Amino acid sequence: MARALYSLHIPADHLSARLQGAPAADADLRLASGEQLHRLLLRQGIVHGLDEAAIARAQEQIDAGEALTEPIILAAGTPPVIGRKGLQPLFPSARLLVMATDESGQSRPIELLLTPLVRKGETVAGPGPPVASQTGRNIFGQEVSCPFPAEQVIEPGEHVTMHADGQHLIATVSGYPRYVSTPSHRLERLRLGIDRLIKITPDRMQAVLYLIPPPPGHALPDRDTIVQVLDEEQVVFGRLPQAIDHCLERCGADQRPRHDVVALGALPVNGKDAWLRFAMEVGSLPGKIMGNGEIDFRERNMFIGVTKNQLIAQKIPATDGIAGRDLYGTAIAPAPGKDIVIRTMDDAALDEATGEIRALRNGVLSMVTDNSVRVCSHHVVAQDVDFETGNIVSRDAVDIRGSIRPKFKVSVLGDVLVGGDVDKAMVRSDGNVVIKGGVIGKFATVQAHGDIDVAFVIQGRTKSGGKTVLRRHGSYCRLHASGDLHCSPSALIIASQLVAYGSVTTGAVGSDIAPPSLLAAAVVPDQLHRYFELRRTIEEQTQAIERLRHRKGSRAAGEELEELLETHEANRRQFARLNLAVPKEREADDNGLAHALACTIVATGKVFAGTEIRIGNSRMTLPMTVGNVCFRLQQQVSGEAGTHAILIIPNKRQK
């Protein structure tokens, strides 16, 4: 039969020697007889504090080949005595050196004060005669000097109160006594406090048990004691008995401090927002951000046919969620799901009772936004919009198989699909606009209440009430979006202005020979337009004031100059108050900071130095050429949006 294995443990303070059982991989001894244990102690030089009865008990178990069920202390040194006057601690203590690893990975010894657990209401210090400091002796017979040469005076600290008699210190919580020292010449003041056995996190969702090994002659608290302390702390919900047992077991086996979560609150389950469940395949909406952070650039499914009374979609109502509970049993209300406002237009109708959206007649389906549904007729123009067709004004969805020629206009209430280009022409739609070709020329403009999807833009302008998707390139153009603005990863942007109230994604931006571009996220396009107008007006007024003063003299005053100065100052005040991150109709107390912090500008290609970057009210001119980066605001303590800096960080979502 294989004999049991043992390990002789001597802590770093050399104040004890303990024989304990060990697994084969960790054992450093294989003792065949009790006599070998006696010779081992002599060989180690352990001569002081030997416990002969414990040694004899250990020898008997070794001779019998029995495994140790618990450690046996074979020798105990004499710890030094700390000199004190006044109040004296009423609990024993011992010091333990353990090895700890710091942040740099270096191991170093730290000293721990071991004290027994004291319960709430117990007396931890009382009157006693002065005690002189004394040196100790370790198990090798060496002297151990007192770590505190000065006299000590004990005062009440955290979670300790002075009794009404002024002679006793009382613990106000259950835990371990600890000292905080304040040296003063030959007198050292010790504030005696209590480290809680159970600590509750600030959110009241976790109770953490902090155990330390007991000093010699004392035992760890048992599970019932810890449950009683949980009762004291009024922790009534989410207790974890197995975690308590595990923490006790590991602390006793390792003889090191240990902490574990022994009670958990239950987080609330927030409600789900209301949403539209479509009864037909409507296809993807271009520019949708997928779960992996990539952008969906699939083509929009246009002109989906519907028949009279056909079910288009059904509103799924928001849910209330499930309440949570903290450690004290207090209910935590969930955030209820948000309702949505469904807009139906033209020949689509919503039944408020059932949440069903149905077509009132045959036609085609248009989704202006995720919650806006329209049904209208389908008008096909099989050629270019030119002198033969004239301008097109329609309430229908219009499918133009050719291009829109210079100076012609298309104004419709439904969706617009252009198979060719918008060449120095104008398109306006209350729905979505998809242009297979490009928007070309200074006077080419495209406006839509919904999304705009275009292959390329050269010198033209687009303005969408939703998303804007650019598939190939843009040069000397202006793209504005009230939602997100997404360019394909291969897109090239030259000398252009990309402004979105949401986020911006793009490919390469700029070149060595072209003027710089502007990339702006969390910026209201109309507010930015007003910003540039005010800045230009203020510059013109400043020049006019200088010309008047130069002509009439610096001290000259006149009605014309006074009126100009007054208007100039009013514009300056308006310019200083202008908030680019908030639409004019938004409440005045919303500065748009939270929205700006959530928006980003992501460039998968190279962005040339000199490019202007704006996020909300913060701006920067790119000092160097960078590539595959993300721009976002750095949140600071200040609540003013203008004080936030724009960070340039690697774009980890792209490879």
Rosetta blueprint (number, residue, H / E / L):
1 M L
2 A L
3 R L
4 A L
5 L L
6 Y E
7 S E
8 L E
9 H E
10 I L
11 P L
12 A L
13 D L
14 H L
15 L L
16 S E
17 A E
18 R E
19 L E
20 Q E
21 G E
22 A L
23 P L
24 A L
25 A L
26 D L
27 A L
28 D L
29 L E
30 R L
31 L L
32 A L
33 S L
34 G H
35 E H
36 Q H
37 L H
38 H H
39 R H
40 L H
41 L H
42 L H
43 R H
44 Q H
45 G L
46 I L
47 V L
48 H L
49 G L
50 L E
51 D L
52 E H
53 A H
54 A H
55 I H
56 A H
57 R H
58 A H
59 Q H
60 E H
61 Q H
62 I H
63 D H
64 A H
65 G L
66 E L
67 A L
68 L L
69 T L
70 E L
71 P L
72 I E
73 I E
74 L E
75 A E
76 A E
77 G L
78 T E
79 P L
80 P L
81 V E
82 I L
83 G L
84 R E
85 K L
86 G L
87 L E
88 Q E
89 P E
90 L L
91 F L
92 P L
93 S L
94 A E
95 R E
96 L E
97 L E
98 V E
99 M E
100 A E
101 T E
102 D L
103 E L
104 S L
105 G L
106 Q L
107 S E
108 R E
109 P E
110 I E
111 E E
112 L E
113 L E
114 L E
115 T L
116 P L
117 L L
118 V E
119 R L
120 K L
121 G L
122 E L
123 T E
124 V E
125 A E
126 G E
127 P E
128 G L
129 P L
130 P L
131 V E
132 A L
133 S L
134 Q E
135 T L
136 G E
137 R E
138 N L
139 I L
140 F L
141 G L
142 Q L
143 E E
144 V E
145 S L
146 C L
147 P L
148 F L
149 P L
150 A L
151 E E
152 Q E
153 V E
154 I E
155 E E
156 P E
157 G L
158 E L
159 H L
160 V E
161 T E
162 M E
163 H L
164 A L
165 D L
166 G L
167 Q L
168 H L
169 L E
170 I E
171 A E
172 T L
173 V L
174 S L
175 G E
176 Y E
177 P E
178 R E
179 Y E
180 V E
181 S E
182 T E
183 P E
184 S E
185 H L
186 R L
187 L E
188 E E
189 R E
190 L E
191 R E
192 L E
193 G E
194 I E
195 D E
196 R E
197 L L
198 I E
199 K E
200 I E
201 T L
202 P L
203 D L
204 R L
205 M L
206 Q E
207 A E
208 V E
209 L E
210 Y E
211 L E
212 I L
213 P L
214 P L
215 P L
216 P L
217 G L
218 H L
219 A L
220 L L
221 P L
222 D L
223 R H
224 D H
225 T H
226 I H
227 V H
228 Q H
229 V H
230 L H
231 D H
232 E H
233 E L
234 Q L
235 V L
236 V L
237 F L
238 G L
239 R E
240 L L
241 P H
242 Q H
243 A H
244 I H
245 D H
246 H H
247 C H
248 L H
249 E H
250 R H
251 C H
252 G H
253 A H
254 D H
255 Q L
256 R L
257 P L
258 R E
259 H E
260 D E
261 V E
262 V E
263 A E
264 L E
265 G L
266 A E
267 L L
268 P L
269 V E
270 N E
271 G L
272 K L
273 D L
274 A L
275 W E
276 L E
277 R E
278 F E
279 A L
280 M L
281 E L
282 V L
283 G L
284 S L
285 L L
286 P L
287 G L
288 K E
289 I E
290 M L
291 G L
292 N L
293 G L
294 E L
295 I E
296 D E
297 F L
298 R L
299 E L
300 R L
301 N L
302 M L
303 F L
304 I E
305 G E
306 V E
307 T L
308 K L
309 N L
310 Q L
311 L E
312 I E
313 A E
314 Q E
315 K E
316 I E
317 P L
318 A L
319 T L
320 D L
321 G E
322 I E
323 A L
324 G E
325 R E
326 D L
327 L L
328 Y L
329 G L
330 T L
331 A E
332 I E
333 A L
334 P L
335 A L
336 P L
337 G L
338 K L
339 D L
340 I L
341 V L
342 I L
343 R E
344 T E
345 M E
346 D E
347 D L
348 A E
349 A E
350 L E
351 D E
352 E L
353 A L
354 T L
355 G L
356 E E
357 I E
358 R E
359 A E
360 L L
361 R L
362 N L
363 G E
364 V E
365 L E
366 S E
367 M E
368 V E
369 T E
370 D L
371 N L
372 S E
373 V E
374 R E
375 V E
376 C E
377 S L
378 H E
379 H E
380 V E
381 V E
382 A L
383 Q L
384 D L
385 V E
386 D L
387 F L
388 E L
389 T L
390 G L
391 N L
392 I E
393 V E
394 S E
395 R L
396 D L
397 A E
398 V E
399 D E
400 I E
401 R L
402 G L
403 S L
404 I E
405 R L
406 P L
407 K L
408 F L
409 K E
410 V E
411 S E
412 V E
413 L L
414 G L
415 D L
416 V E
417 L E
418 V E
419 G L
420 G L
421 D L
422 V E
423 D E
424 K L
425 A L
426 M E
427 V E
428 R E
429 S E
430 D L
431 G L
432 N L
433 V E
434 V E
435 I E
436 K E
437 G E
438 G E
439 V E
440 I E
441 G L
442 K L
443 F L
444 A L
445 T E
446 V E
447 Q E
448 A E
449 H L
450 G L
451 D L
452 I E
453 D E
454 V E
455 A E
456 F E
457 V E
458 I E
459 Q E
460 G L
461 R E
462 T E
463 K E
464 S E
465 G L
466 G L
467 K L
468 T E
469 V E
470 L E
471 R E
472 R E
473 H E
474 G E
475 S E
476 Y L
477 C L
478 R E
479 L E
480 H E
481 A E
482 S L
483 G L
484 D L
485 L E
486 H E
487 C E
488 S L
489 P L
490 S L
491 A L
492 L E
493 I E
494 I E
495 A L
496 S L
497 Q E
498 L E
499 V E
500 A E
501 Y L
502 G L
503 S L
504 V E
505 T E
506 T E
507 G L
508 A E
509 V E
510 G L
511 S L
512 D L
513 I L
514 A L
515 P L
516 P L
517 S L
518 L E
519 L E
520 A E
521 A E
522 A L
523 V L
524 V L
525 P H
526 D H
527 Q H
528 L H
529 H H
530 R H
531 Y H
532 F H
533 E H
534 L H
535 R H
536 R H
537 T H
538 I H
539 E H
540 E H
541 Q H
542 T H
543 Q H
544 A H
545 I H
546 E H
547 R H
548 L H
549 R H
550 H H
551 R H
552 K H
553 G L
554 S L
555 R L
556 A L
557 A L
558 G L
559 E H
560 E H
561 L H
562 E H
563 E H
564 L H
565 L H
566 E H
567 T H
568 H H
569 E H
570 A H
571 N H
572 R H
573 R H
574 Q H
575 F H
576 A H
577 R H
578 L L
579 N L
580 L L
581 A L
582 V L
583 P L
584 K L
585 E L
586 R L
587 E L
588 A L
589 D L
590 D L
591 N L
592 G L
593 L H
594 A H
595 H H
596 A H
597 L H
598 A H
599 C L
600 T L
601 I E
602 V E
603 A E
604 T E
605 G E
606 K E
607 V E
608 F L
609 A L
610 G L
611 T L
612 E E
613 I E
614 R E
615 I E
616 G L
617 N L
618 S E
619 R E
620 M E
621 T E
622 L L
623 P L
624 M L
625 T L
626 V E
627 G E
628 N E
629 V E
630 C E
631 F E
632 R E
633 L E
634 Q E
635 Q L
636 Q L
637 V L
638 S L
639 G L
640 E L
641 A H
642 G H
643 T H
644 H L
645 A E
646 I E
647 L E
648 I E
649 I E
650 P E
651 N L
652 K L
653 R L
654 Q L
655 K L
